[in-house]
Amino acid sequence: MGTGHILLLCLLGAALFSSVICTNAIGPDKCCFKYYPRRLNKNLVSSYVVTDERCQKPAVILITKKGRDICADPNLSWVENIMKSVDENTL
């Protein structure tokens, strides 16, 4: 094998290695890009998750009893009331 072939294999290996590193980046699991526009009944919500601070928008993911994820604005009073209600029911 010539020097050119070895150099080509090294470049190909470096390109493959860098693509593997890029796809394994550590970041937030779930982020919200839009808020749910309507008020939600607190009896439909079983739990919630506050999104990671690295997300572009701060949000609360409300998880319904049917397993649906709904993004909501954490600054709205009805969202705060649902979070409080869920917290009280889990204690």
C-alpha positions as CSV (number, residue, x, y, z in Angstrom):
1,M,0.0,0.0,0.0
2,G,1.3,3.4,-0.9
3,T,1.5,6.5,1.2
4,G,-1.4,8.0,-0.7
5,H,-3.7,5.1,0.2
6,I,-2.7,5.3,3.9
7,L,-3.4,9.0,3.9
8,L,-6.8,8.5,2.3
9,L,-7.7,5.9,4.9
10,C,-6.7,8.2,7.7
11,L,-8.8,11.0,6.3
12,L,-11.8,8.7,5.9
13,G,-11.4,7.4,9.4
14,A,-11.2,10.9,10.8
15,A,-14.4,11.9,8.9
16,L,-16.3,8.9,10.2
17,F,-15.1,9.5,13.8
18,S,-16.1,13.1,13.8
19,S,-19.6,12.3,12.5
20,V,-20.1,9.8,15.4
21,I,-19.0,12.4,17.9
22,C,-21.4,15.0,16.5
23,T,-24.4,12.7,16.7
24,N,-23.7,11.8,20.4
25,A,-24.0,15.4,21.6
26,I,-25.5,15.8,25.1
27,G,-28.5,18.1,25.1
28,P,-32.0,18.5,26.5
29,D,-34.3,15.5,25.9
30,K,-37.5,17.5,25.2
31,C,-38.0,21.2,24.4
32,C,-41.1,23.1,23.4
33,F,-41.3,25.5,20.5
34,K,-45.0,26.4,20.7
35,Y,-47.3,26.7,23.7
36,Y,-50.8,25.1,23.8
37,P,-53.1,28.0,23.1
38,R,-56.1,27.0,25.3
39,R,-56.7,26.4,29.0
40,L,-56.5,22.7,30.0
41,N,-58.7,21.0,32.6
42,K,-56.6,20.0,35.6
43,N,-58.5,16.7,35.9
44,L,-57.0,15.6,32.5
45,V,-53.4,16.0,33.7
46,S,-51.6,13.1,35.5
47,S,-48.1,14.7,35.7
48,Y,-45.8,17.3,34.3
49,V,-42.1,18.0,33.5
50,V,-40.3,21.3,33.5
51,T,-38.2,21.6,30.4
52,D,-34.4,22.0,30.6
53,E,-33.0,25.5,31.0
54,R,-31.0,24.9,27.8
55,C,-34.2,24.9,25.8
56,Q,-34.9,28.1,23.8
57,K,-38.3,28.6,25.5
58,P,-39.1,27.9,29.1
59,A,-42.0,25.5,29.3
60,V,-43.9,22.9,31.3
61,I,-44.8,19.7,29.5
62,L,-48.2,18.6,30.9
63,I,-48.7,14.9,30.5
64,T,-52.4,13.9,30.2
65,K,-53.9,10.7,31.5
66,K,-54.0,9.4,28.0
67,G,-50.2,9.9,27.7
68,R,-50.3,13.0,25.5
69,D,-47.6,15.7,26.0
70,I,-48.8,19.3,25.9
71,C,-46.4,22.2,26.1
72,A,-47.6,25.1,28.2
73,D,-46.3,28.5,29.4
74,P,-45.1,28.1,33.0
75,N,-45.9,31.8,33.7
76,L,-49.7,31.4,33.2
77,S,-51.8,31.1,36.3
78,W,-53.8,28.0,35.1
79,V,-50.5,26.2,34.4
80,E,-49.2,27.0,37.9
81,N,-52.5,25.8,39.4
82,I,-52.3,22.5,37.5
83,M,-48.7,22.0,38.7
84,K,-49.7,22.7,42.3
85,S,-52.7,20.3,42.0
86,V,-50.5,17.5,40.6
87,D,-47.9,18.1,43.4
88,E,-50.6,17.9,46.1
89,N,-52.0,14.7,44.6
90,T,-48.6,13.0,44.5
91,L,-47.9,13.6,48.2
